[in-house]
Amino acid sequence: MTRKAIAVIMLSLSFPLSAFAVEANRQPAADAKAVSAQLADGEVRKVDKETGKVTIKHGPLVNLDMPAMTMVFRVKDPAMLDQLKAGDKINFEAAKVGGAYTVMKFETIKR
């Protein structure tokens, strides 16, 4: 076998591995983008501890294919309502749980 033939074979064998490495390097960025896509911005309009619900004026909820609007959500844990008050700016994740739109987690945005 000639040196040229060996070089061609080596190059052709290394290409699939390098393509895999490039794709593997993209994965964390894609995961981070997916996580950020699930968080929506919002402003708390009303907290109702008796019913365990919060009214939020929010941006698009990408994971729920929902446009921006104001709506009432249940909360995953009623204790979450103790940390919220009308006027708070938040980033939050919502999901449809048992047929009800539910705030799964949130973080208050510091002004």
ZICORZI-V632542 format. One record per residue. SS is DSSP state (a for helix, b for strand, c for the rest). PSI is psi in degrees with one decimal (none if undefined). D_FIRST is the distance of its C-alpha to the first C-alpha in Angstrom with 1 decimal. Layout:
# ZICORZI-V632542
ss & psi & d_first
SS & PSI & D_FIRST
SS & PSI & D_FIRST
This chain:
# ZICORZI-V632542
ss & psi & d_first
c & 140.5 & 0.0
c & 163.6 & 3.8
a & -36.8 & 6.7
a & -42.7 & 8.2
a & -40.6 & 6.4
a & -42.3 & 6.9
a & -41.6 & 10.3
a & -42.8 & 11.1
a & -45.5 & 10.7
a & -42.7 & 12.6
a & -43.5 & 15.2
a & -30.8 & 15.8
a & -30.8 & 16.4
a & -22.4 & 18.7
a & -49.7 & 20.8
a & -35.8 & 22.8
a & -39.7 & 23.7
a & -35.6 & 24.9
a & -38.5 & 26.9
a & -42.7 & 28.4
a & -40.9 & 29.4
a & -44.3 & 31.1
a & -39.6 & 33.0
a & -35.3 & 34.0
a & -23.2 & 35.4
a & -24.5 & 37.6
a & -49.9 & 39.2
a & -39.1 & 41.8
a & -41.1 & 43.0
a & -41.1 & 43.4
a & -42.5 & 45.3
a & -38.7 & 47.6
a & -39.5 & 48.3
a & -40.8 & 49.2
a & -46.6 & 51.6
a & -27.5 & 53.2
a & -25.0 & 53.6
a & -22.0 & 55.7
b & 132.8 & 58.2
b & 153.0 & 60.9
b & 150.6 & 63.5
b & 168.4 & 67.1
b & 126.5 & 70.7
b & 126.1 & 72.9
b & -34.6 & 76.0
b & 141.2 & 77.8
b & 123.1 & 77.5
b & 93.7 & 79.4
c & -30.2 & 79.3
c & -40.5 & 81.7
c & -8.4 & 79.3
c & 34.5 & 76.1
b & 157.8 & 74.9
b & 137.8 & 73.9
b & 127.1 & 74.1
b & 130.6 & 71.3
b & 116.1 & 70.8
b & 161.0 & 67.0
c & -174.5 & 64.1
c & 139.2 & 61.7
b & 93.2 & 60.5
a & -45.4 & 57.0
a & -19.6 & 56.3
a & 3.0 & 59.5
c & 48.8 & 59.0
b & 133.4 & 62.4
c & 172.4 & 63.8
c & 140.9 & 65.8
b & -179.6 & 69.3
b & 128.9 & 71.9
b & 167.1 & 72.1
b & 134.2 & 73.2
b & 149.2 & 70.7
b & 169.2 & 71.1
b & 147.8 & 69.6
c & -40.1 & 67.4
c & 122.7 & 69.8
a & -25.7 & 73.4
a & -20.7 & 73.3
a & -32.4 & 71.0
a & -24.0 & 74.1
a & -19.9 & 75.7
a & 0.2 & 73.1
c & 149.5 & 73.6
c & 156.9 & 76.5
c & 135.4 & 77.2
c & -15.2 & 75.6
c & 136.1 & 72.6
b & 130.9 & 69.3
b & 159.0 & 66.5
b & 135.1 & 62.9
b & 161.1 & 62.7
b & 131.0 & 60.7
b & 151.7 & 62.4
b & 162.3 & 61.5
b & 112.0 & 63.3
b & 118.9 & 64.6
c & 33.9 & 66.8
c & -1.7 & 67.4
b & 138.1 & 68.6
b & 125.8 & 66.9
b & 133.9 & 66.6
b & 119.3 & 65.8
b & -36.5 & 63.2
b & 161.4 & 63.0
b & 162.4 & 64.1
b & 135.3 & 64.2
b & 136.2 & 67.0
c & 123.6 & 66.2
c & 136.8 & 68.0
c & none & 70.0
